Every structure is written in C-alpha cells, then in structure tokens.
C-alpha cells in the first residue's frame, strides 16, 4: 500500500515540475533555433542581413573593374585614370566601362551627322547647354549663308579613354577619337567651297561626356570638345 502512495507522490511531483518548466518558459522565453526568424519588439520578424552578399560585392567590384579595363582594348593605360575608374566603380557598381566604350563611337557618329545635317532637335538632348549654343550658332550661320555640310565617317582608327573624373553623383569621361572622314561645305548652288570629297583626312577629336549616375536617364551628355 505504501508503495502505491509513493508511486502517486512521484507522479504528482512530476506534474508539478512540468508546470514549473512551462511557467519559466512563459516568463523567460526560449532561445530561437537557427531556422526561426528573429523578432523585434513589435513581434514582427526582423530582416536578417546576410553580410556575405556585401563581402561578395566588395571582393568582386575590384575584379570586375579589372575585367572591364582588360576588355576595353581601346583604353590608354594611365595610373590616375585606372585609380579614378576604380573609385567610380566603388561608388556606382552599375557603371559599365565596356558598355560605355562600345557606345561612345556610336554617339560620336550620331552627333557629328546631326550637326552636319543641322538637326538641332536631335542634338539638344545630347549636348550640354553651352555646347548646344555653340553648335546652334554654327548651324544658324551656315544656314544664313545658304551653305550645306556633307560629313562622312569612314572609320575609327583608335578610340582611347584618356581621363576619368567623378564630381559627386556625376561622372565625366574624356575620350580621344581618331577617325578617317570626309568633310565638305557646299554653297547654295551645290558647289564645293570647302574640302575635297575625294580626300580622306585623319582627324583627332577629344570629347568629354558626362552622366549623373543617380539619374535613370541613360544618356551621356557631351560637355566639351576640341580637336588636336
């Protein structure tokens, strides 16, 4: 009989222990498992940042810049330019040097042809205010004299990135274009008064193009130009 009472006492003590454990859990809480989302004071799951993603970005940014420089065969090696390109890439990971070097000659040809045709509407969004004023003045003066320009781009001999700078959110890249081209001016009667349509000349132009890297506008605007 005494053994039966001892057995009941053990069961009763076990129930008391379980109740105490549950009470402690409700007061102190339990340690979350690795699979449980961490919750903030509002009871909502907190965003857990995987720092490995940032480490990967940090480690690949430099190598991506090196790949871009290596892939851009039309690139004039210069320690200052390379250093500035790395800074630009760190500040703006979306910056793509290879893409820029591929599009720069297209922009050169498009702007040169639009200027020869006197197409001010096409030129305006691609030029800074002061460059547009210069181009507009030249076009207007040509039209006043009833002259027409005829420009033909034969080929690009070399395309070199010679300068890279960053001013806040704006990036400026200066490119040297060495091209073979023909340039002639005709009067109102269609007679050639400047140039020779049979002569292909080699011309070196240096253009500076600027872009606000925070802007959604993909256009690089021409801000300065001169010939060697």
Backbone as CSV, one residue per row, in Angstrom:
resi,resn,N_x,N_y,N_z,CA_x,CA_y,CA_z,C_x,C_y,C_z
1,UNK,0.835,-1.210,0.000,0.000,0.000,0.000,0.858,1.244,0.000
2,UNK,1.941,1.210,0.847,2.858,2.349,0.924,3.541,2.577,-0.413
3,UNK,3.813,1.491,-1.143,4.459,1.640,-2.451,3.533,2.340,-3.430
4,UNK,2.204,2.094,-3.297,1.242,2.746,-4.190,1.212,4.240,-3.944
5,UNK,1.269,4.642,-2.619,1.311,6.062,-2.285,2.585,6.717,-2.795
6,UNK,3.724,6.010,-2.702,4.994,6.555,-3.204,4.919,6.774,-4.710
7,UNK,4.298,5.872,-5.432,4.167,5.994,-6.884,3.312,7.211,-7.241
8,UNK,2.182,7.402,-6.458,1.334,8.564,-6.700,2.069,9.860,-6.395
9,UNK,2.924,9.833,-5.337,3.708,11.031,-4.995,4.661,11.399,-6.135
10,UNK,5.280,10.360,-6.733,6.223,10.609,-7.837,5.500,11.252,-9.017
11,UNK,4.299,10.731,-9.344,3.513,11.288,-10.458,3.137,12.734,-10.166
12,UNK,2.739,12.997,-8.907,2.344,14.362,-8.529,3.521,15.322,-8.651
13,UNK,4.699,14.869,-8.179,5.898,15.716,-8.278,6.258,15.987,-9.732
14,UNK,6.081,14.948,-10.565,6.386,15.129,-11.997,5.492,16.180,-12.624
15,UNK,4.205,16.162,-12.244,3.260,17.152,-12.787,3.662,18.555,-12.338
16,UNK,4.047,18.666,-11.045,4.470,19.971,-10.513,5.693,20.496,-11.273
17,UNK,6.663,19.629,-11.541,7.886,20.024,-12.272,7.533,20.510,-13.677
18,UNK,6.658,19.786,-14.366,6.253,20.194,-15.712,5.575,21.555,-15.702
19,UNK,4.718,21.783,-14.708,4.059,23.075,-14.595,5.057,24.195,-14.360
20,UNK,6.056,23.933,-13.519,7.095,24.936,-13.242,7.902,25.256,-14.496
21,UNK,8.249,24.226,-15.272,9.023,24.422,-16.506,8.237,25.265,-17.504
22,UNK,6.969,24.947,-17.675,6.132,25.723,-18.593,5.998,27.166,-18.141
23,UNK,5.915,27.373,-16.811,5.815,28.730,-16.269,7.091,29.515,-16.547
24,UNK,8.231,28.873,-16.361,9.522,29.528,-16.625,9.660,29.893,-18.096
25,UNK,9.233,28.998,-18.978,9.312,29.271,-20.410,8.471,30.494,-20.785
26,UNK,7.276,30.602,-20.163,6.400,31.724,-20.492,6.990,33.036,-20.005
27,UNK,7.768,32.988,-18.910,8.362,34.209,-18.354,9.673,34.554,-19.043
28,UNK,10.566,33.590,-19.210,11.903,33.842,-19.741,11.980,33.700,-21.248
29,UNK,11.099,32.924,-21.810,11.177,32.675,-23.241,12.177,31.578,-23.529
30,UNK,12.262,31.196,-24.802,13.198,30.156,-25.206,14.153,30.718,-26.227
31,UNK,15.301,30.150,-26.375,16.296,30.572,-27.346,15.826,30.137,-28.735
32,UNK,15.732,31.082,-29.695,15.263,30.702,-31.031,16.253,29.799,-31.712
33,UNK,15.708,28.875,-32.494,16.579,27.996,-33.266,17.107,28.748,-34.468
34,UNK,18.083,28.172,-35.163,18.693,28.827,-36.319,17.703,28.993,-37.454
35,UNK,16.614,28.224,-37.441,15.625,28.309,-38.511,14.523,29.312,-38.217
36,UNK,14.440,29.796,-36.932,13.382,30.711,-36.565,13.781,32.139,-36.909
37,UNK,12.870,32.934,-37.513,13.182,34.338,-37.778,13.268,35.112,-36.486
38,UNK,14.245,36.034,-36.386,14.381,36.867,-35.203,13.267,37.889,-35.222
39,UNK,12.638,38.127,-34.050,11.538,39.074,-33.989,11.945,40.287,-33.185
40,UNK,11.435,41.469,-33.617,11.718,42.695,-32.898,10.664,42.911,-31.830
41,UNK,10.667,44.112,-31.204,9.770,44.373,-30.081,8.312,44.369,-30.502
42,UNK,8.041,44.614,-31.765,6.648,44.633,-32.230,6.121,43.245,-32.496
43,UNK,6.983,42.239,-32.404,6.549,40.878,-32.660,6.671,40.480,-34.109
44,UNK,7.107,41.448,-34.992,7.248,41.151,-36.411,8.648,40.598,-36.672
45,UNK,8.773,39.693,-37.649,10.093,39.153,-37.976,11.031,40.271,-38.416
46,UNK,12.256,40.288,-37.863,13.255,41.274,-38.258,13.992,40.800,-39.490
47,UNK,14.475,41.775,-40.298,15.213,41.427,-41.502,16.638,41.053,-41.122
48,UNK,17.014,39.845,-41.439,18.360,39.382,-41.145,19.220,39.625,-42.374
49,UNK,20.255,40.462,-42.245,21.112,40.812,-43.369,22.233,39.800,-43.497
50,UNK,22.334,39.222,-44.673,23.403,38.272,-44.942,24.629,39.050,-45.395
51,UNK,25.583,39.240,-44.501,26.753,40.063,-44.792,27.621,39.460,-45.884
52,UNK,27.470,38.163,-46.127,28.283,37.523,-47.164,27.998,38.128,-48.528
53,UNK,26.751,38.629,-48.725,26.422,39.262,-50.001,27.258,40.510,-50.210
54,UNK,27.451,41.284,-49.126,28.238,42.501,-49.236,29.717,42.174,-49.403
55,UNK,30.162,41.130,-48.750,31.557,40.720,-48.915,31.814,40.290,-50.349
56,UNK,30.830,39.592,-50.917,30.981,39.161,-52.309,31.037,40.359,-53.234
57,UNK,30.149,41.348,-52.991,30.139,42.544,-53.812,31.452,43.293,-53.678
58,UNK,31.943,43.400,-52.444,33.183,44.123,-52.204,34.349,43.449,-52.906
59,UNK,34.377,42.127,-52.878,35.500,41.405,-53.463,35.443,41.371,-54.979
60,UNK,34.211,41.413,-55.533,34.087,41.308,-56.984,34.137,42.665,-57.674
61,UNK,33.890,43.748,-56.932,33.898,45.069,-57.548,35.244,45.362,-58.176
62,UNK,36.310,45.116,-57.416,37.648,45.364,-57.933,37.975,44.494,-59.119
63,UNK,37.662,43.196,-59.027,37.977,42.280,-60.119,37.150,42.606,-61.352
64,UNK,35.888,43.049,-61.150,35.043,43.429,-62.287,35.638,44.638,-62.996
65,UNK,36.164,45.590,-62.198,36.768,46.762,-62.810,37.985,46.367,-63.615
66,UNK,38.786,45.424,-63.072,39.967,44.957,-63.801,39.561,44.269,-65.097
67,UNK,38.477,43.493,-65.040,37.992,42.815,-66.251,37.528,43.825,-67.284
68,UNK,36.847,44.884,-66.804,36.372,45.917,-67.720,37.544,46.617,-68.398
69,UNK,38.571,46.936,-67.617,39.739,47.612,-68.167,40.441,46.718,-69.166
70,UNK,40.555,45.439,-68.811,41.221,44.492,-69.700,40.420,44.282,-70.981
71,UNK,39.080,44.239,-70.841,38.228,44.013,-72.005,38.181,45.238,-72.910
72,UNK,38.381,46.422,-72.319,38.375,47.649,-73.108,39.755,47.837,-73.741
73,UNK,39.942,47.192,-74.861,41.240,47.275,-75.528,41.531,48.697,-75.990
74,UNK,40.459,49.487,-76.213,40.627,50.876,-76.613,40.779,51.746,-75.369
75,UNK,41.784,51.446,-74.574,41.973,52.118,-73.301,43.443,52.464,-73.123
76,UNK,43.681,53.729,-72.862,45.055,54.180,-72.684,45.446,54.007,-71.225
77,UNK,46.390,53.092,-70.966,46.798,52.806,-69.592,47.383,54.061,-68.944
78,UNK,46.807,54.441,-67.804,47.261,55.600,-67.056,46.895,55.348,-65.602
79,UNK,47.894,55.459,-64.721,47.684,55.105,-63.321,46.560,55.932,-62.697
80,UNK,46.525,57.224,-62.991,45.499,58.093,-62.407,44.119,57.734,-62.939
81,UNK,44.039,57.453,-64.244,42.762,57.085,-64.843,42.254,55.778,-64.242
82,UNK,43.132,54.796,-64.106,42.752,53.499,-63.547,42.263,53.668,-62.108
83,UNK,42.971,54.464,-61.333,42.587,54.700,-59.943,41.216,55.371,-59.868
84,UNK,40.985,56.357,-60.728,39.693,57.046,-60.736,38.559,56.126,-61.194
85,UNK,38.860,55.239,-62.133,37.845,54.284,-62.586,37.450,53.346,-61.454
86,UNK,38.416,52.943,-60.662,38.114,52.075,-59.512,37.215,52.802,-58.515
87,UNK,37.501,54.088,-58.278,36.676,54.880,-57.357,35.252,55.011,-57.891
88,UNK,35.138,55.226,-59.196,33.814,55.341,-59.815,33.043,54.032,-59.666
89,UNK,33.726,52.926,-59.891,33.084,51.610,-59.786,32.657,51.315,-58.357
90,UNK,33.460,51.726,-57.385,33.111,51.516,-55.981,31.889,52.356,-55.605
91,UNK,31.854,53.584,-56.102,30.733,54.477,-55.781,29.466,54.078,-56.526
92,UNK,29.638,53.614,-57.765,28.489,53.263,-58.608,28.733,51.891,-59.240
93,UNK,28.381,50.810,-58.548,28.631,49.455,-59.066,28.000,49.174,-60.418
94,UNK,26.961,49.939,-60.791,26.306,49.712,-62.080,27.118,50.273,-63.247
95,UNK,28.133,51.071,-62.966,28.942,51.661,-64.037,29.623,50.551,-64.832
96,UNK,29.459,50.614,-66.149,29.999,49.578,-67.039,30.914,50.238,-68.063
97,UNK,32.210,50.101,-67.864,33.193,50.725,-68.741,33.126,50.162,-70.148
98,UNK,32.999,48.846,-70.261,32.955,48.206,-71.583,31.756,48.722,-72.370
99,UNK,30.605,48.810,-71.715,29.392,49.295,-72.382,29.593,50.732,-72.856
100,UNK,30.210,51.552,-72.008,30.451,52.950,-72.395,31.369,53.038,-73.607
101,UNK,32.457,52.264,-73.608,33.419,52.324,-74.703,32.828,51.791,-76.012
102,UNK,31.824,50.937,-75.895,31.149,50.441,-77.101,30.164,51.467,-77.653
103,UNK,29.540,52.242,-76.754,28.524,53.203,-77.184,29.116,54.554,-77.570
104,UNK,30.294,54.882,-77.042,30.896,56.187,-77.310,31.074,56.466,-78.804
105,UNK,31.615,55.525,-79.603,31.753,55.819,-81.043,30.423,55.995,-81.753
106,UNK,29.377,55.306,-81.287,28.055,55.483,-81.884,27.550,56.897,-81.613
107,UNK,27.781,57.360,-80.380,27.372,58.724,-80.024,28.144,59.738,-80.859
108,UNK,29.440,59.482,-81.044,30.271,60.381,-81.849,29.700,60.509,-83.260
109,UNK,29.418,59.387,-83.896,28.915,59.398,-85.268,27.539,60.058,-85.342
110,UNK,26.676,59.744,-84.401,25.314,60.289,-84.408,25.340,61.807,-84.275
111,UNK,26.136,62.317,-83.320,26.212,63.768,-83.092,26.853,64.473,-84.280
112,UNK,27.928,63.894,-84.819,28.610,64.502,-85.967,27.678,64.591,-87.175
113,UNK,26.919,63.546,-87.432,25.994,63.544,-88.563,24.850,64.537,-88.341
114,UNK,24.326,64.588,-87.104,23.241,65.519,-86.796,23.713,66.961,-86.956
115,UNK,24.943,67.242,-86.566,25.490,68.592,-86.723,25.628,68.946,-88.203
116,UNK,26.129,68.019,-89.007,26.286,68.267,-90.440,24.930,68.527,-91.101
117,UNK,23.902,67.819,-90.651,22.560,67.987,-91.229,21.836,69.213,-90.673
118,UNK,22.391,69.791,-89.602,21.715,70.919,-88.967,20.502,70.500,-88.161
119,UNK,20.523,69.268,-87.645,19.393,68.712,-86.898,19.507,69.104,-85.423
120,UNK,19.036,70.296,-85.110,19.164,70.816,-83.744,18.281,70.049,-82.751
121,UNK,17.160,69.557,-83.224,16.246,68.817,-82.337,16.898,67.542,-81.808
122,UNK,17.629,66.850,-82.671,18.301,65.623,-82.234,19.514,65.927,-81.357
123,UNK,20.144,67.074,-81.590,21.353,67.429,-80.853,21.065,67.878,-79.416
124,UNK,19.961,68.583,-79.217,19.717,69.254,-77.933,19.808,68.337,-76.716
125,UNK,19.158,67.152,-76.709,19.237,66.312,-75.504,20.596,65.648,-75.298
126,UNK,21.467,65.727,-76.281,22.763,65.048,-76.196,23.915,65.981,-75.844
127,UNK,23.622,67.299,-75.776,24.669,68.292,-75.542,24.366,69.107,-74.289
128,UNK,25.437,69.532,-73.610,25.253,70.467,-72.509,24.804,71.807,-73.071
129,UNK,24.327,72.698,-72.222,23.770,73.970,-72.683,24.782,74.790,-73.479
130,UNK,26.014,74.900,-72.968,26.998,75.732,-73.660,27.451,75.108,-74.979
131,UNK,27.589,73.782,-75.030,27.977,73.120,-76.278,26.844,73.237,-77.297
132,UNK,25.604,73.105,-76.836,24.473,73.240,-77.755,24.426,74.643,-78.363
133,UNK,24.696,75.660,-77.551,24.693,77.037,-78.054,25.742,77.222,-79.143
134,UNK,26.915,76.628,-78.950,27.976,76.729,-79.956,27.571,76.030,-81.249
135,UNK,27.025,74.830,-81.116,26.586,74.084,-82.294,25.442,74.807,-83.009
136,UNK,24.501,75.315,-82.213,23.352,76.016,-82.783,23.806,77.249,-83.557
137,UNK,24.743,77.985,-82.997,25.254,79.188,-83.664,25.911,78.829,-84.995
138,UNK,26.734,77.788,-85.006,27.403,77.366,-86.242,26.396,76.924,-87.300
139,UNK,25.376,76.209,-86.876,24.337,75.747,-87.817,23.574,76.934,-88.391
140,UNK,23.193,77.877,-87.516,22.428,79.047,-87.967,23.249,79.887,-88.953
141,UNK,24.521,80.077,-88.658,25.376,80.869,-89.548,25.534,80.175,-90.900
142,UNK,25.633,78.874,-90.887,25.748,78.108,-92.134,24.475,78.236,-92.961
143,UNK,23.341,78.174,-92.286,22.059,78.284,-92.990,21.841,79.695,-93.532
144,UNK,22.306,80.699,-92.809,22.189,82.079,-93.283,22.981,82.291,-94.571
145,UNK,24.076,81.576,-94.699,24.900,81.682,-95.910,24.405,80.715,-96.991
146,UNK,23.343,79.982,-96.673,22.765,79.005,-97.605,23.787,77.926,-97.986
147,UNK,24.553,77.530,-96.993,25.560,76.501,-97.208,25.081,75.185,-96.593
148,UNK,25.575,74.095,-97.135,25.260,72.772,-96.588,26.556,72.026,-96.321
149,UNK,26.533,71.222,-95.269,27.707,70.433,-94.895,27.482,68.977,-95.266
150,UNK,28.533,68.350,-95.697,28.468,66.925,-96.055,29.581,66.206,-95.292
151,UNK,29.171,65.366,-94.353,30.140,64.653,-93.500,29.998,63.151,-93.707
152,UNK,31.124,62.491,-93.877,31.116,61.029,-93.984,32.188,60.460,-93.061
153,UNK,31.766,59.578,-92.166,32.716,58.902,-91.284,33.144,57.599,-91.941
154,UNK,34.418,57.517,-92.300,34.928,56.338,-92.990,35.247,55.222,-91.996
155,UNK,35.991,55.561,-90.935,36.363,54.539,-89.950,36.928,55.193,-88.692
156,UNK,36.919,54.401,-87.615,37.612,54.782,-86.384,38.982,54.100,-86.394
157,UNK,40.026,54.883,-86.314,41.370,54.301,-86.249,41.700,53.894,-84.815
158,UNK,41.437,54.788,-83.877,41.641,54.479,-82.452,40.580,55.197,-81.625
159,UNK,40.256,54.591,-80.501,39.354,55.208,-79.523,39.994,54.979,-78.158
160,UNK,40.355,56.058,-77.476,41.068,55.927,-76.207,40.384,56.723,-75.102
161,UNK,40.234,56.089,-73.947,39.766,56.797,-72.761,40.991,57.435,-72.120
162,UNK,41.035,58.758,-72.074,42.245,59.436,-71.603,42.049,60.132,-70.254
163,UNK,40.785,60.218,-69.788,40.557,60.862,-68.494,39.246,60.378,-67.902
164,UNK,39.228,60.222,-66.576,38.011,59.813,-65.864,37.948,60.575,-64.549
165,UNK,36.812,61.233,-64.318,36.672,62.020,-63.101,35.263,61.866,-62.540
166,UNK,35.161,62.102,-61.223,33.872,61.978,-60.543,33.656,63.215,-59.690
167,UNK,32.492,63.844,-59.857,32.119,65.020,-59.085,30.752,64.765,-58.455
168,UNK,30.765,64.313,-57.216,29.505,63.952,-56.564,28.865,62.778,-57.278
169,UNK,27.649,62.967,-57.766,26.947,61.897,-58.480,27.246,61.888,-59.976
170,UNK,28.050,62.855,-60.425,28.328,62.962,-61.853,29.699,62.381,-62.207
171,UNK,29.723,61.656,-63.304,30.963,61.059,-63.813,31.266,61.679,-65.167
172,UNK,32.515,62.099,-65.363,32.956,62.656,-66.635,34.064,61.786,-67.215
173,UNK,33.871,61.351,-68.443,34.856,60.539,-69.139,35.270,61.259,-70.416
174,UNK,36.578,61.357,-70.624,37.100,62.038,-71.808,37.697,61.007,-72.750
175,UNK,37.243,61.045,-73.993,37.631,60.043,-74.988,38.295,60.730,-76.176
176,UNK,39.361,60.121,-76.648,40.044,60.604,-77.850,39.654,59.721,-79.025
177,UNK,39.035,60.332,-80.026,38.619,59.614,-81.235,39.553,59.992,-82.387
178,UNK,40.215,59.023,-82.946,40.993,59.255,-84.166,40.229,58.600,-85.311
179,UNK,39.741,59.425,-86.229,38.864,58.912,-87.281,39.365,59.292,-88.671
180,UNK,38.897,58.531,-89.631,39.083,58.878,-91.029,37.739,59.377,-91.535
181,UNK,37.712,60.559,-92.128,36.449,61.160,-92.516,36.630,62.114,-93.689
182,UNK,35.511,62.444,-94.313,35.494,63.475,-95.354,34.564,64.580,-94.895
183,UNK,34.981,65.826,-95.110,34.195,66.989,-94.728,34.199,67.997,-95.862
184,UNK,33.030,68.337,-96.349,32.948,69.355,-97.387,31.797,70.309,-97.097
185,UNK,31.943,71.530,-97.588,30.889,72.537,-97.493,30.517,72.955,-98.912
186,UNK,29.218,73.000,-99.165,28.733,73.404,-100.486,27.944,74.705,-100.354
187,UNK,28.004,75.526,-101.395,27.230,76.762,-101.392,25.811,76.507,-101.876
188,UNK,25.053,77.587,-102.065,23.649,77.455,-102.462,23.495,76.780,-103.821
189,UNK,24.517,76.906,-104.671,24.475,76.288,-105.998,24.944,74.835,-105.991
190,UNK,25.322,74.344,-104.817,25.782,72.965,-104.717,27.241,72.769,-105.060
191,UNK,27.975,73.873,-105.167,29.403,73.793,-105.480,30.217,73.626,-104.197
192,UNK,31.240,72.781,-104.266,32.106,72.561,-103.105,32.991,73.788,-102.913
193,UNK,32.878,74.402,-101.742,33.690,75.582,-101.453,34.734,75.310,-100.363
194,UNK,34.524,74.247,-99.597,35.491,73.850,-98.566,35.618,72.337,-98.596
195,UNK,36.886,71.839,-98.581,37.115,70.407,-98.537,37.183,69.772,-99.911
196,UNK,37.446,68.472,-99.891,37.590,67.687,-101.124,36.899,66.347,-100.912
197,UNK,35.848,66.078,-101.678,35.111,64.823,-101.487,35.941,63.578,-101.784
198,UNK,37.048,63.735,-102.469,37.900,62.584,-102.794,39.036,62.402,-101.796
199,UNK,39.131,63.326,-100.837,40.250,63.271,-99.886,39.751,62.806,-98.513
200,UNK,40.331,61.725,-98.027,40.007,61.212,-96.695,41.056,61.732,-95.720
201,UNK,40.605,62.508,-94.756,41.538,63.072,-93.778,41.425,62.345,-92.440
202,UNK,42.548,62.327,-91.729,42.570,61.754,-90.380,42.407,62.888,-89.379
203,UNK,41.386,62.783,-88.544,41.067,63.837,-87.578,41.042,63.242,-86.178
204,UNK,41.627,63.969,-85.237,41.610,63.533,-83.833,40.760,64.501,-83.033
205,UNK,39.655,64.006,-82.503,38.745,64.802,-81.676,38.787,64.278,-80.246
206,UNK,38.721,65.201,-79.296,38.682,64.836,-77.879,37.359,65.330,-77.302
207,UNK,36.561,64.380,-76.844,35.231,64.690,-76.322,35.143,64.304,-74.844
208,UNK,34.468,65.151,-74.078,34.171,64.842,-72.682,32.672,64.618,-72.543
209,UNK,32.317,63.471,-71.992,30.903,63.099,-71.825,30.603,62.935,-70.338
210,UNK,29.432,63.422,-69.942,29.073,63.432,-68.519,27.728,62.743,-68.308
211,UNK,27.617,62.089,-67.143,26.344,61.439,-66.788,26.133,61.505,-65.289
212,UNK,24.900,61.810,-64.897,24.508,61.726,-63.490,24.177,60.264,-63.204
213,UNK,24.998,59.611,-62.393,24.858,58.178,-62.169,23.632,57.829,-61.332
214,UNK,23.040,58.813,-60.663,21.829,58.570,-59.885,20.569,58.744,-60.735
215,UNK,20.757,59.262,-61.942,19.616,59.500,-62.821,19.267,58.239,-63.597
216,UNK,17.977,58.090,-63.894,17.531,56.945,-64.698,17.783,57.178,-66.185
217,UNK,18.140,58.415,-66.542,18.418,58.753,-67.941,19.743,58.105,-68.354
218,UNK,19.741,57.247,-69.372,20.967,56.541,-69.758,21.923,57.368,-70.620
219,UNK,21.510,58.587,-70.998,22.287,59.389,-71.948,23.526,60.003,-71.296
220,UNK,24.664,59.875,-71.999,25.887,60.580,-71.641,25.902,61.862,-72.456
221,UNK,25.974,63.024,-71.783,25.862,64.315,-72.449,27.247,64.852,-72.788
222,UNK,27.396,65.361,-74.002,28.654,65.942,-74.441,28.812,67.325,-73.801
223,UNK,29.901,67.510,-73.034,30.097,68.773,-72.313,31.296,69.568,-72.824
224,UNK,32.189,68.938,-73.556,33.360,69.652,-74.086,33.898,68.904,-75.291
225,UNK,34.433,69.666,-76.240,35.004,69.035,-77.425,36.074,69.939,-78.034
226,UNK,37.158,69.347,-78.470,38.172,70.073,-79.228,38.967,69.090,-80.078
227,UNK,39.657,69.627,-81.051,40.445,68.782,-81.972,41.931,68.996,-81.701
228,UNK,42.693,67.951,-81.975,44.143,68.048,-81.835,44.736,68.737,-83.055
